[in-house]
């Protein structure tokens, strides 16, 4: 296991270099840069050129990437070109806010998806199955930004049950009741966004398990559908669910960009979108690098948990 983990970690290095360089090149291929977003029409070309020289944007792309990479290897993500604030400090302040919103929403959606997915998959073709599958289909087809605006209009504007914008009301930072009032609507939007694909995934895995021979044998020995589902099928469905848990790790950082931006939640979402619009490449690269690392770590965690959950699985030398 230790050798396998070490080998996987060594494979991470070229992958991260490739991802960051491609993103770096795409950002620099745009017809404008961050200087164009912070200058005014009254500024002379000499002033703009001096600003590009100050930010190092006059250097060849390979040199710029090399300087950025050298800083990152020292643990320094640098400063935002637009705001001149420390990227590391901004991420440290915003990531906990995103996790506080995304983690409960994803876990709630996963729990709901497991329960309804198992029920639907074990009763394939019935009215219950069609209703759950239809609900998931509607959820997949519904844009999250449209549903967020609908939730804001109904519960925030018409009924006035919940505040619309932000994470706290002014002067009420640290008030748990005020936080929960701001939390409910974006939480609901994210649960609805995460649930459909997870439910379809669990339903598909359950249907696949019910087609196995061991289910037919158990039913032949007189086991009820509920007994087969809870004692055998449910345990086997846990493996693909673990895959989803591993792959969900980057969602904790970048899984609510649209929702956070709509509700004005002070997380990674608004920060990343603002940096993207202004081509603030140090911020964009820092967020994408963090996301790429979480994707790789999540896959590695899923592989390790596979072995823990199912002892029959062993990681061989050729895996």
RAWO-V495091 format. One line per field, one symbol per residue. ss: DSSP state (A for helix, B for strand, O for the rest). A space follows every 50 residues. Layout:
ss->???
This chain:
ss->OAAAAAAAAAAAAAAAAAAAAAAAAAAAOOOOOAAAAAOOOOOOAAAAAA AAAAAOOOOOAAAAAAAAAAAAAOOOOOBOOOOOOBAAAAAAAAAAAAAA AAAAAAAAAAAAAAAAAAAAAAOOOOAAAAAAAAAAAAAAAOOAAAAAAA AAAAAAAAOOOOOOOOOOOOOOOOOAAAAAAAAAAAAAAAAAAAAAAAAA AAAAAAAAAAOOAAAAAAAAOOOOAAAAAAAAAAAAAAAAAAAAAAAOOO AAAAOOAAAAAAAOOOOAAAAAAAAAAOOOAAAAAAAAAAAAAAAAAAAA AAAAAAAAAOOOOOOOOOO
